[in-house]
């Protein structure tokens, strides 16, 4: 088991954060599913940015369209921030390196 729980890219009940405790290599079913979901969320966000650029160039864009777009952009940004938090939480801390699933303090070349 990894010591650090993984923040999943979807909310739990009542919109609260959902975490996964998994093996250190992260190859279990739920870890792979979360990786796939993150990829889909990031791709959808990228496509939404393209749509937003087009809509914002249109001087005849309806306020309802812009409000709808704003809400979708907020959702995409929330997804991206959750993914960044999850991935950041899985990075080794300063002075640590991954070695066979365990963290060790790294030493300089003269130590």
Order of alpha helices (4+ residues) and beta strands (2+ residues): beta-beta-alpha-alpha-beta-beta
